[in-house]
């Protein structure tokens, strides 16, 4: 039980420690900045939660984020309405998630290899389509997605809560959610139980792609550019958020709440390091150490359960 609460307790301790360490931490400006900065990783990590629970992994999400943001902003540049541009960015992500899922299930290739391949393909296509240049001529109203407020609360937080609620409902109250846990726990047993493993595996990758496409549009809105080089290294942060939040890379375990806590722990570590003047190079090392610690705790818990 202690290990289940560990991410939540860590978040509280980190929050209190930063509140004491820096007078600037608890200001509304800083806290809303933390929310906006972590929203992109949070949205990606929600999709990654589904994939990891189903026993998979997606290394291509950083490239998909750039591709989704690029497609959406190019559509906006050509004059489509802002909501249509956002939906197009989301659909571009959905398409690549679907391709990942189909390659994994139809060709029987390991998710690690497939998504490592599509990481390069998607990034390459984004650079080819844009000639390596960012998209700048975007309507000013688009900035509301990443920087706007509703009732004094960042709009991205409302968006994140809505997406988190939808993924939580999917995991706990739908067939897709139940089957994802079953497939991640034991794919062979799931086949014998009559679960359509290929269909549901493809579905979780498609959902992950769609959420990543949406995250790409949020990122583009914050920067007010469509960057073909956006999202580099984000896949590791999304995976780390799931693992720190109690998800298992062996599959069959994970939760939306845990993932959100994991993403906010990394967001606070990064923000706190900036406020306290810690080198960004050291920040990377700290986050890497936290990931190893989280996986170690998970492995020790599993061994205790198996011996118990």
N, C-alpha and C positions, 0 to 999 in steps of 0.2 A: 504493500500500500504506500509506503514511504517513497519508493521509486516512482510510483505513478504521480505522486504529488511533487516530486523533485523539480520538474520544469517550472511549475507554478510558484513554488517556494523560491526558486532561483530568480524568477522575474521580480518577485516582491523585494527580495534582498537587494537586487541590482538597482531597482527603482529607488529604494530608500537610501542606498549608499550614494547614488548620483545626486539625489536631492540634498544630501549633506555636503558632498564634495564640491558641488558647483552651485553658486547662487543663480546662475542663468538657466539651470535645468528645468525648474518648475514654472517657468514663464509660459504663457499661452502661445507665444510665437514659437518657442522651441518645441513644445509638445505637439503643436499642429504640424511643425516641420518633420518631427519623427514619424507622425502618422502618414504624411504624404510620401516620405522617403521609403517607408516600409510597405506601403500599399501595393507597389508593383511586385515585390518579392512575395508578399502575402497572397496575391491573386494567383501567381504562378505556383506557389506552394500548395494551394488548395487543390489544384489539378494534380500536382505531383503526389499528394496524399492518396488520391484514388489509385493512381498508377502503382505506387509502392505497396499499398494494401493488397492489390491484386498480384503482387509478386514480381512487378516489372520495375523499370527505371527509364527515365527519359533525359538523355544528355543533350537533346537538340532544342530544349525550350529557350535558351538564350538567343539562338538564331531565329527561332519561330517568332519570338518577341520583336526582333528587328524587322522581320519580313511583314508581320501583321501591322506594325506601326508605319512601315514604309508604304504598304498598299493602301492603308486608310488615308494617310496624309496625301498621297498622290491623287487619290480620288477627290479629296477636299480641294486640292490645288486646281483640279479640272472643273470644279464648280458644283459638285454634288452637295446636298444639304448635310449639315454636321452629323445628325443622327444616322444617316445612310452611310457616311464615311466610317463612323465608329463600328457599325454592323459589318461593313466590308472588311475592316481590320480583324474583327472577331472571326469572320468566316474564313479569312485567309489562314488564321491559326487553326481553326477547326479542320480545314482541308489537310494541312500537314500532319495534324494529330491522327486523322483518319488514315493517311498514307502510312504513318508509322505503325499503327495498329494492324493494318492489312499486311504489311511486309512481315511483321513479327508472326502473325497467326497463319498466313498462307504459305510463307516460305519456311517457317519453323526455325528462323534464325534468332539467336539470343537478343533480347531487347538492348543490351549494352552495345552490341555490334551495330544493329540497325540504326539506333539513334545517334551513335558516334558517326555513322556514315551520313545520315540526314543533317547532322550538325553542320558538316562541311558543305553539303549540297545546297541547303537553304541559305546559308550565309553567302555562298558564291552567287546564287541567283539574285539575292538582294543587292549585292554589289554590281552585278551585271546590269540589272534593270535600272539602277540609279546612276550607273557609271561611277559608282563610288562617291557620289555627291549627295549631301543632305537635301531634303525638301524643305523649303523655307516659306513659300507663299501660301500661308494657311490663314483662314479667317480667324480674327481675334477672338470670336465667341467660343472657339474650340478650347481655349485655355481654361474654361470653366470646369471641364472634366477633371483636370489634375489640380487646379489651383482655387476653384470656387468654394463657397461656403453655403450651407443651408442651415438656418437657425444658429449661426455662429460655429457650426461644426463642419470640418472639411467634407466636401461632397464625396471624396474618395472613401471616407470612412463609412458613409451610408451605403455606398456601392459595395464595399468590402463586406459589411455586415449582411447585406442581401445575398451576396454570392456564398458567404460562409454558411448562412442559414439553409440555402438551397443544397449545398454539398452535404451538410450535416443531415438534412432530411433524406437525401438520396442514400447516404450510407446506412442510416438507421431505420428507414421506413419503406424502402423499396427493394424489389427483387435484385436490381443491379447492385445495390449496396451489399446485401446478404451474400450474393454470388461472388462479389469481389473478395470478401473475406474468405470464403470457401476456396476460391481459386488460389489465393495467396498462401493459404495454409497448406493445401495439398492439391495441386492441379490435377494429378492423376485420379485421386479420389473424387474430385469434382466431375470429371468426365464420366466415371462409373456411376455417379449419382444422377446422371442425366442432365447436368447443367450445360447449356450451350457455351462452352468456354471461349471459343473463338469469337463469337458475337460480343460477349460481355467484355472480353479483353480489348477488342477493337473500340468498343464504346468508351472505355475509361481513357484510352489514349486520345480519342476525339474530343472528349470533354476537357482533358488537360490542354489540348491544343487551342480550344476555344477560349478558355480562361487566360491562356498565355497571349493570345491575340488581343484580348481585351486589355491585359496588362501592357501590351505594346502601345495601345492607343493612349493609355493613361501616361505612360512614359513620354510619348510624343507630345502630349498635351502639356506636360510639365516643362519640357524643353522648348516647346513650340517649333520643333523641327522633326522631320522623319529621318532618323539616322540609320543608314544601312549597317553601321558598326555598333549599334546599341546592343546592350544585353550580354556583352562578353563576360563570362564568369558567373552570370546569374544562375545558370543551371546548378552550380555547386551550392549557391546560397539557398536555392529552393529545396534541394535535397537535404541540406543541413537543417533547414527549418523543420522538416518532417521528422528527421532523426532526433534532433534535440527535443522535439515535442513528444517523443515516446514511440514514434513509428519504427518498425523493424525492417531493415533491408532484406531480411529473409521472407518478407511478405506476411499477410494475415493479421497485421497489427497497425494501429494508427488511429488518430481522431482529429477532427477539425479543430477543436479547442486546443489540443496539444500542438498542432501545427502553427496556429496563430500565436501561441505563447512562444514557440521556438523562433518564429520570425521576429517577434517583438524583442526577444532577448538579444538577437543579433543586431537589430536596429538600435537598441539602447546601448549596446557595447560600442557600436560605431559612433553614435551621437555623443556618448559620454567621453570617448577617446578624443573626439574633436574638441569638446568643451575643455578638457583637461590638458590639451596640447600634446596628446600622445601621437607619435609618428604613424602615418597611415600604413607604413610597412609593418610596424609592430601590430597594428590592428588586424591585419591578415593573419599573422602568426597566432594571435589570441583566438580568433574565430576558428582557425584550424585546430587548435588545442581543445577548444570547447566541443568540436565535432567528435574528436577522438575520445574525449571523456564521456560524451553521451552514448557513443557506441559501446564503450567499455562497460558502462553501467548496465546497458541493455543485455550484453553478453553474460555478465555476472548474474543478473537476475534470471536469465534463462537456465544457466547452470544450476543455480540454487533450486529452481523449480523442478528440473529433471532429477536432481539428487534427492529432492524432498519427496 
